Amino acid sequence: MPTVKTLIVVAVKRNWPLFQLDVNNAFLHGDLDEEVFLKLPLGLSVSTTSSASTSPSLGSGDVLVLLVSYINDIIIAGTDLCEIDAVKSFLHDQFKIKDLGHLNYFLGIEVLYSEGGVLLHQKIFVHDLLKEFHSYDCSSVISPLEMHGKLQADHGDPLLNSETYRYLVGKLNFLTHTRPDICFAVQHLSQFMQKPCLPHMQAALRLLRYLKGTLDFGVFYNNSPNLSLSVYCDSAWGSCPDKAEYRSMSKAIAEITWVCRFLSDFGVVFSSPVTLFCDNQASIHIDKNPVFHERTKHIELDCYFVRTKLNEGLL
């Protein structure tokens, strides 16, 4: 999903058209995981003609066509409509392709266009979820979790059917792709997947009531041509927040590295280093101090990685 969202952001910022394709009977064209030997009848030959000469050029000169696929669902975008049509024709020659027009619905995510940009939301998904758990007629609440409430493990009666809880939390986790406002609540509920109790299920159902009152919420990407990257990292682990903060920083930088390399394939290169926000002074001091100490040897690999990226000018 980060790949899909990144492509949409770049397309919106660059004012590229977004189209959606669907492959009919995609499972018939899949590659097998094991070798299957077949003896051909006499007189039957195998065609070895190559289609490389008829393949459309991708990224030639100032023309760029980008394609992202998930099984049989495809998003295609680019700088030139003629080249996009050429890629569509090429794919149609290889497979049975259905052109669904402009991108409006992809993997459960709805795309709503406006003058200022694009809104990604999952209103239909939330509707179905509310109906499935009989929460459509419930009153809404203003917060994802109960204020001043704290869930604990082994608190309350165990659920008779824990699969229902896991199923619901899994659905809510998928919803976080367009609903960052429920990320903390879903992460908190995910801590009790092994042995959920009645208070945990009640908290999950309460989250559905919050979703009912915020059906129109989503993630909005404006079409301003300015494309910059800012990252925030934060974490805490028991009585040693410094270690957790630094590991969180290391993971964030790994994600930044991937995003920058991925964007470079789209022709997007940042003129200035990426800004990483961290609210832990100990972690920042470890980054700036070139000397390794005995008390930080357990995160030495993370230190090397972070400092390498700092020296490379990525941050």
Secondary structure as UniProt FT lines:
FT   HELIX           2..14
FT   STRAND          18..23
FT   TURN            24..25
FT   HELIX           26..29
FT   TURN            42..43
FT   HELIX           52..54
FT   TURN            61..62
FT   STRAND          65..70
FT   TURN            71..72
FT   STRAND          73..78
FT   HELIX           81..94
FT   STRAND          97..102
FT   STRAND          105..106
FT   TURN            107..108
FT   STRAND          109..114
FT   TURN            115..116
FT   STRAND          117..121
FT   HELIX           123..132
FT   TURN            133..134
FT   TURN            136..137
FT   TURN            147..148
FT   TURN            153..154
FT   HELIX           162..175
FT   TURN            176..178
FT   HELIX           180..182
FT   HELIX           183..189
FT   HELIX           190..192
FT   HELIX           198..212
FT   TURN            213..216
FT   STRAND          219..222
FT   STRAND          230..233
FT   TURN            238..239
FT   HELIX           241..265
FT   TURN            266..267
FT   STRAND          275..278
FT   HELIX           281..288
FT   HELIX           294..299
FT   HELIX           300..311
FT   TURN            312..313
//
